[in-house]
Amino acid sequence: MANFGPIDTSVLYGQANHQSEDVLGDPDTTLTVRRGDISFFRVLQLVPRHIRVLQVLQNMDFLGILQCGHIEIDTHLITALVERWRPETHTFHFSVGEATITLQDISIIWALPIEGNLITGVDIKWTTQQWQNYCHWLGFRPNENAFKRSRIKLSSLLDWLLNNTCDDESPFDAVLQEARVCVMCIIGGILCPDATGNTVSLLYLRHMEIIDEERPSNWGTAVLHIISELCMASQRGKTNIGGAMQLLQIWAWSRIITLAPIPSNNAAALMPTVIDVENILPIPPYAARRGRHGEDWASFHRDYIVKWNDVQSMLVVRPEIVNGRGTVPDYMNWYHQITRVQISHNIGSTDITGYRPTDTRDWEYVVSTINVFW
């Protein structure tokens, strides 16, 4: 097997167990993405949500995701990114350097809050009947077969949304309940899909009992669970990946613009119907653990939570870089020693259309172009 790096293994010490070790072989290493199918989003599209529900979703900071609509997942692009993801550094290793998803990306792409109450709590062990009773926050009592311990099937929530919608005369409690069901579907189907992709934890509902606009729940940080998913999927033998793959794909399109598809005239057909004739709602955003029962995660992660609550004091202030995109001296020389510069043999000539940069200078052009627009 050709040695494509790293030359210095002090940083990427896990190369032997990395997905990129299998790329030169024959087996299909394309990952399966949990959820991401259009059938899920069509349910939110078929029955337009009333403006009162949409306003509550905006107060809960989830309207932006609904406005973004469905994005078809390119599993080959996701697989290629995973092959460049390094768990040792929590960054993508590209030919021109490292990159990663940040809280700022999440805030811009999906307009999710990146400050506020952390999404954590106690993993409760309740009976199915107790979970049924708890679903009063959702406005209905699901059947017993809709539950898997503390998780509820997304199909149960989606079926309810198809047959229930509020109007001008609906009580405000009903408006809140419909909004909570929408959010649970968004969490389970887009933000944080679980191992199966068909259930969502009712523990998330704890953070929706009271909708506090003054101090929202920090859903943006919760989405960073995508980093854990990337780390797991980058290991040899893994065949699927969960987490916010729509976010990852939009991030890739934004950062490496030659990967972005050309908008089609049919794109609007995939968008959910959001009725806002009086322009009350804000403009759309940029992108138009399974626990142990009884575990108190706030206590388990208390050291990290203390640091997060004091995050403002930890900001590092440095002079702003103006009209430049240079790197630290000798960074690239060091980087090419410690990274896997090449994953497989060059493709060479091919009948497949599309731009495929193989020269470092081409990638530098891509990066410089990105810096202009992002």
C-alpha positions, 0 to 999 in steps of 0.5 A: 500500500502506498504511504500517503502520510503522515510522515510524523505520526505524533499528531495523527496517531490513530491513522491505522484505525481511520477510514482513509486506510480503506479508501485504496481498497475495493469495498464501498465505503460510502456512509449511510446517513441517518434520516435526511430523507425528504419524506420526513420534511414533507410532513411539515410541508403538507400542513402549513403551520399557522402564523401563531405557531410560527411565532412561537417557533421563532421565540423558541429559535427553531423557525429558521430551520423550518424556513430552510426546508429540505436539503437532499443529503449527498452521501458521497460528499459526507463520506469524503468529509469524514475521510478528511476528519481527524478525531485527534484534532477535531478538524478536517485536514485539507491540502491547504490546512485545517478547518472545523465547524464552529458555533458561529457557523451554527448561528449563521447557518441555522440561526440557533442560539449559541448562548443560554441554558445548556441542554442537559439534565437527569436521565429519568427512568419512568414507566411507559404510563408516566411518559404517556402522562408527560406528553400532555406538554405535546397535547396528546397521549401517544399509544404505548407502542409509540415509546422506547423507554424515554424515547418516542417514535417520530412517526407518532409525532408526525402522524399527529401533526398531519391531522392537527393544526391550530387556527385563529380560535385555538387556545394558546396552550394548543398553539404551544403544544403544536409548536413543541411537537414541531420542535421535537420532530426537528430535533429528532429528524434534523438536529440530533438524529439518534442511532436508529433515526426514528425516535427522539428523546423526551428528555429534550421536552424538559427544555420546552416546558417553559418558553423563556425568550429572555434566556433561551436554551442553548440548542446551538451548542447541542448541535455540536454533537456532530463532532462526536458523530464525525469522530465515530464515523471516521473509524474503520468499519463504520457504515453510518453516521448521525447528527446534523448532516444537513448542517455539515453539507451546507457548511461544506457548500459555503466553505468550499464553494466549488462544491455548491450545487447550482440553484434550480427553479424547482428548489422552492418546491422543497421548501415548507409553506411558511405563510407570512403575508404581513412580514411579521417573521424575521428573514430566514437564516443563511441556509434558507446521547443516548443516556444512562437511566438516573444519570444527572448529566449536569452533575456529570459535566459540572466542570465543563458547565462551570467553564461554559458559564464563565466563557466570556472571561476566557475569550482571547483577544488578538489584533484583527487580520486585515487584507490577509489570509497568511498562516503562521510561519512554517505552519504548512511545512509542519502541517504536511509532515503531520497530516495525510496529504493524499488519501488515494491515487489521483483520479486523472482523466475522467468522463465525470463532469465537474471541477475536481481540484488536485493541485494545491494552488487550485485549493488555495484559489478556492480558499481565497475565494471563500474568504471573500464571501464568508 
